[in-house]
Amino acid sequence: MTKIREPRRFGPGWPIRPAGAGPDPTTALPGALASRRAFSWYLGATFSLFWVFSTVPAILREPGAPLENATGIALVLLFSVCFLAAPPVAWTFGTRGRVVVCLAVLALTLLFVPWLGPDVVGLWTYVGVTVGMCVFSWPRTIAAILALTLGALVVRVLTEPWSDALLVQPVIILSISLMMSAFARTIAVVNELRATQAELEAVTAERERGRVARDIHDILGHSLTVITVKSELAARLLDVDPGRARAEIQDVETIARGALADVRATVSGVRGTTASGELAAARGALDAAGVRAELPSSTDVVPAAQRELVGWVIREGVTNVVRHAGASRCRIRIAEDSVTIDDDGTGPVVTAVGGPSAAPSTGLRGLRERVESVGGTLEVGRGELGGFALTVTLPRARAGIRS
């Protein structure tokens, strides 16, 4: 199981999650009690224990009962430890487990009744804080805190004559409990945002790796295909036409240097592909492969916003013609909202059920991802020339102004 790194950014870094989201996946008992995040809670919660230790004088008011006094002091220490441990323990549970933790803290306060009597309601503030740190839904949180507040008020009213002082402890329970509830929810939201940010960073990194891999494949696939074709042509011309062979070898060097520059630019994220540039490259690649090219005279009809995409379509389509089609003729048609590349070669592969298959190579898959990511569509099949046809419909919503 992959261990999730504890957050180390600004803030207490407590593993607080809403009760409905389930337990903290990064820690479990008993390790949760000794985690760095638990000590962050201990540091702040320890300062609130002066309310508990303020009960010591009341517990020791009977000097002649050492056993009873010792039991009372032990109970103070036990309650302090349990209160400190309650939230870290609760965070390892879901809703039901957290309810049990809150009820356990409430039950511990009732053990002080023999010593404190009605004054035990002063300890219910700790119960309210525990409820707040459990991050139940707001209705449940408010209901529990109001129940504690009203319970404290009822106990006070039934045991003492009415005065404004009776409202002090209920108001303290209500205010501190609500404050800690809001504080805990803020931390829980921050933790969720951090988790979401981490997921987005992972997704972004994965997409970037996919983009680089796709671009390098498209660049090298096209360039290496042209280099192979020109090298074979140069070998055939070496004895027949040395001058032409020398020119083809020079073209191979130029293409190789260009491919290297493209790879470097792609890795650095600054490479640009244009329809006009790829159209010119397509003419040279088809000519070297002995394929008669029927190409448009310009790419002005393509909206400016779509020219990079059209360039990738031309690159991949011509690479497939040169590498796989076995064609003698290739035609590229460019319209404002579509690009079609077809040939008179062997055509698409036919599946066992009789339908045409896209023969989904890495290049076609990458091209489909590019097209669909901007809202376009890619179709493959048999074309008008009898061979393979690649048609990309550009997204109309993104059509730009012609330049």
Rosetta blueprint (number, residue, H / E / L):
1 M L
2 T L
3 K L
4 I L
5 R L
6 E L
7 P L
8 R L
9 R L
10 F L
11 G L
12 P L
13 G L
14 W L
15 P L
16 I L
17 R L
18 P L
19 A H
20 G H
21 A H
22 G L
23 P L
24 D L
25 P L
26 T L
27 T L
28 A L
29 L L
30 P L
31 G H
32 A H
33 L H
34 A H
35 S L
36 R H
37 R H
38 A H
39 F H
40 S H
41 W H
42 Y H
43 L H
44 G H
45 A H
46 T H
47 F H
48 S H
49 L H
50 F H
51 W H
52 V H
53 F H
54 S L
55 T L
56 V H
57 P H
58 A H
59 I H
60 L L
61 R L
62 E L
63 P L
64 G L
65 A L
66 P H
67 L H
68 E H
69 N H
70 A H
71 T H
72 G H
73 I H
74 A H
75 L H
76 V H
77 L H
78 L H
79 F H
80 S H
81 V H
82 C H
83 F H
84 L H
85 A H
86 A H
87 P H
88 P H
89 V H
90 A H
91 W L
92 T L
93 F L
94 G L
95 T H
96 R H
97 G H
98 R H
99 V H
100 V H
101 V H
102 C H
103 L H
104 A H
105 V H
106 L H
107 A H
108 L H
109 T H
110 L H
111 L L
112 F L
113 V H
114 P H
115 W H
116 L H
117 G H
118 P H
119 D H
120 V H
121 V H
122 G H
123 L H
124 W H
125 T H
126 Y H
127 V H
128 G H
129 V H
130 T H
131 V H
132 G H
133 M H
134 C H
135 V L
136 F L
137 S L
138 W H
139 P H
140 R H
141 T H
142 I H
143 A H
144 A H
145 I H
146 L H
147 A H
148 L H
149 T H
150 L H
151 G H
152 A H
153 L H
154 V H
155 V H
156 R H
157 V H
158 L H
159 T H
160 E L
161 P L
162 W L
163 S L
164 D H
165 A H
166 L H
167 L H
168 V H
169 Q H
170 P H
171 V H
172 I H
173 I H
174 L H
175 S H
176 I H
177 S H
178 L H
179 M H
180 M H
181 S H
182 A H
183 F H
184 A H
185 R H
186 T H
187 I H
188 A H
189 V H
190 V H
191 N H
192 E H
193 L H
194 R H
195 A H
196 T H
197 Q H
198 A H
199 E H
200 L H
201 E H
202 A H
203 V H
204 T H
205 A H
206 E H
207 R H
208 E H
209 R H
210 G H
211 R H
212 V H
213 A H
214 R H
215 D H
216 I H
217 H H
218 D H
219 I H
220 L H
221 G H
222 H H
223 S H
224 L H
225 T H
226 V H
227 I H
228 T H
229 V H
230 K H
231 S H
232 E H
233 L H
234 A H
235 A H
236 R H
237 L H
238 L L
239 D L
240 V L
241 D L
242 P H
243 G H
244 R H
245 A H
246 R H
247 A H
248 E H
249 I H
250 Q H
251 D H
252 V H
253 E H
254 T H
255 I H
256 A H
257 R H
258 G H
259 A H
260 L H
261 A H
262 D H
263 V H
264 R H
265 A H
266 T H
267 V H
268 S H
269 G L
270 V L
271 R L
272 G L
273 T L
274 T L
275 A H
276 S H
277 G H
278 E H
279 L H
280 A H
281 A H
282 A H
283 R H
284 G H
285 A H
286 L H
287 D H
288 A H
289 A L
290 G L
291 V L
292 R E
293 A E
294 E E
295 L L
296 P L
297 S L
298 S L
299 T L
300 D L
301 V L
302 V L
303 P L
304 A H
305 A H
306 Q H
307 R H
308 E H
309 L H
310 V H
311 G H
312 W H
313 V H
314 I H
315 R H
316 E H
317 G H
318 V H
319 T H
320 N H
321 V H
322 V H
323 R H
324 H H
325 A H
326 G L
327 A L
328 S L
329 R E
330 C E
331 R E
332 I E
333 R E
334 I E
335 A L
336 E L
337 D L
338 S E
339 V E
340 T E
341 I E
342 D E
343 D E
344 D L
345 G L
346 T L
347 G L
348 P L
349 V E
350 V E
351 T L
352 A L
353 V L
354 G L
355 G L
356 P E
357 S E
358 A L
359 A L
360 P L
361 S L
362 T H
363 G H
364 L H
365 R H
366 G H
367 L H
368 R H
369 E H
370 R H
371 V H
372 E H
373 S H
374 V L
375 G L
376 G L
377 T E
378 L E
379 E E
380 V E
381 G E
382 R E
383 G L
384 E L
385 L L
386 G L
387 G L
388 F E
389 A E
390 L E
391 T E
392 V E
393 T E
394 L L
395 P L
396 R H
397 A H
398 R H
399 A L
400 G L
401 I L
402 R L
403 S L
